[in-house]
């Protein structure tokens, strides 16, 4: 029986045929996670067929109709440069590691440099400029490629006049609560728990993937989120329901969630499936990072405290958090203002009790202290 290589589910549909050298390969789509894949039995037959066998045939042309075959030959200088690049990239990665760069930065930079080398020549800055300009669509990726190549040139002792790309800040997409719940509850059991974790904690995708069992505190009902990028580690409270879901996962590895490089792609495929099912293209704009945006807005809506939101998200720069405050004001400025419950405390015991119950102090009038709390 055919099963999904991504989530091991047996609920798969046939999804057409793919032809390789006139040999048909059956394609499937997983009904649980939306992952598309080829039938391994067909792929094995193609591998053992004459498709991969080397041929001894030669190209023969008449002298009168001969084409210019010089262009088909490999440029020896370019080939020599590419051989140098392979060893240089290894040394460059070690240099970044010694320089204190994170593993995510090293992986991103080396991946970009390999693409630039495959599409062009790292020893020719003009070639690199062309690859960056035409190969990448996003200005954010273009700018990142420029940074990676500039860092590489500093390592090998080269120089170039780097192009300038100013990325456009796109408006963050915030789905409705109904759309959000449908997105969370799609996929396998682990996929659902993974989405709930991102939704409740506001953690980044790579932070959730590195979550270990020792980071969970069942008694205090919180979780330690390790820092990533330029953020801070933090302790985030979670619900009892999420704790029970996390501890229901198999404990056969050090991390809570299984490491999957296709998790993002599988989630996108599920959103495409939901978009078709409900005839709602908005699902295609929901990503794993969307849960972080939603958590930031919910925390600010509940507390109106930018420093609290900054701590939950693990930001080091308050200007990064302020973008969510500005987004909140843009989304909810036309909606009704939040209603508060007010209380007056005249004695020290009453004031302490209200503070312990998360009431916010407003002002005092002689012996009376005024507190408020959202309904």
C-alpha positions, 0 to 999 in steps of 0.5 A, a space after each residue: 500500500 502506498 503511504 505518504 513519505 511526509 506524514 506516513 498516512 495511507 490516505 492518498 489520492 492518485 494525482 496524475 502521471 508524470 512522464 520521464 523518457 516516455 515512461 509513466 510515473 504515478 503521482 499521488 497527493 496526501 489527503 492529510 498533509 497535502 504533500 505530492 509525491 511519486 510512487 516509489 515502485 515506479 521510480 525504482 523501475 525507471 532507475 533500473 531501466 535504460 534511462 540511467 544507463 550510459 550510452 556510447 553513441 557519438 554525435 556525427 556531423 558533415 563538414 559542410 553542415 557542421 555547427 560551432 561546437 566550441 561553445 558546447 565545450 566547457 570553459 576551462 577557466 570557469 571550471 577551474 574557478 568552480 573547483 576553487 569555489 567548492 573548497 573556498 565555501 567550506 573554508 568560508 563556512 568555518 570562518 563564519 563559525 569562528 566569527 560567531 555567526 549562527 548556524 542558520 546564518 551560515 546555512 543561509 549564506 552558503 546556500 545563496 552562494 552555491 546558487 550564485 555559483 551554479 547560475 554564474 561565477 563567483 569570481 566575476 562580480 558582474 555575473 553575480 549581479 546578473 544572477 541576483 537581478 534576474 534569478 531572485 524575485 523578492 527584494 528581500 532575497 536579493 538584498 540578502 544575496 548581496 550581503 552574502 556575496 559581500 561577506 564572501 568577497 571580504 573573506 577571499 580578498 575581493 571587491 565589488 560595487 554592490 547593488 542596492 535593493 531596498 525591500 518593500 515592507 509588505 502589510 502583514 496578513 491577519 486571518 479571521 479566527 475561523 480561518 485560523 482555527 481551520 488552518 490549525 486543525 489541518 494535517 496530522 496529529 503532530 502538525 496540529 499540535 505544532 500549529 497550536 504551539 506556535 499559536 499559543 507561544 508566538 514562537 518562530 518556526 525554528 524555535 519550535 523545531 528546537 524545543 526539547 522535553 526539558 524545556 517544558 515545565 508541567 508544574 508551573 505550566 510554562 515553556 522555555 523558548 530558546 532564542 533564535 536570530 537576534 532575539 532573546 530566550 524567554 519563558 512563556 506561559 501555556 495552557 493545560 490543554 497544550 501541555 497535555 497535547 505536547 506530552 501525548 507525543 512520542 518521547 523517542 527523541 530529544 526534541 518534542 517535534 520531529 525534524 522535518 525540512 518539508 514542514 513549511 511546504 506541507 503546511 502550504 499544501 494544506 492551505 492550498 487544499 483548504 483554499 480549494 475546499 472552501 473557495 477562499 484564496 485567503 488561506 494561501 496567505 496563511 503561513 507558519 509565521 502568521 501564528 506569531 503575528 496573531 499572538 502579538 496582536 492578541 497579547 497587545 489587545 489584552 494588556 496594552 503593554 508594549 514591553 509585555 509583547 516585546 518579552 513574549 516575542 523575544 525582541 531585543 529592539 522595541 522598534 521591532 515590536 512597535 510595528 505590531 502596535 502600529 498594525 493593531 491600530 490600523 486593523 482595529 481603529 474603526 472598531 469599538 473601543 475596549 470596555 473596562 471594568 473599574 474598581 476602587 481600593 481604599 485600603 492597602 489590602 484591597 490594593 494588593 488584592 487587585 494588583 495580584 489579580 492583574 488589575 491595572 492602576 489608573 490614578 489615585 484621589 487621596 485615599 482612593 486608588 482607581 484600577 481597571 481591567 478589560 471586560 
